[in-house]
Each structure stands twice: as structure tokens, then as C-alpha cells.
């Protein structure tokens, strides 16, 4: 599952807050690539709960290679949240 976000400003104007999109934008900037306001950032979550460093939480799809894998636990959590948002009004909730 690839996450997609349309940028509201140029990638170098985003503050270095610890949000996952900034992690992907930083990786692009380190490769000499930048996105402009209105362009789309696409990324996968690679290691959301990494405890030592928050630098490997996401990777833009342009930089994915055979050695990258996605964070199965985070994707299961997101899928569960999405399913619950649909089923809870009917009295059903996943764990």
C-alpha cells in the first residue's frame, strides 16, 4: 500500500517535525530531488516503530529497491482502524 500526499508547499519548506511524510521528503532531498507545492509525494512505511532512529520510518517510492520492505505491523493497524471506522456504526469492531 502506497501512501499519497499532495504537498501544500515546497518540500524544503516543511518543518522538521517528526512526521512520517517529512522522513520521506528528507530522503528525497538527500538524493537531490525536491517536490514543489501541488506535487504528489508517494511513500511506503518501512519501520514505523523503530526505536533508535526515526530516520527509517518511510521511503519514497522513487527510492525503493529490492532490500526495502514495509512495516507489516503498522499496515495491519491502519487496516484495522479503517475497517473499524466502517463497521463500528453497525456494532462490529475488530480487535
Order of alpha helices (4+ residues) and beta strands (2+ residues): beta-alpha-beta-beta-alpha
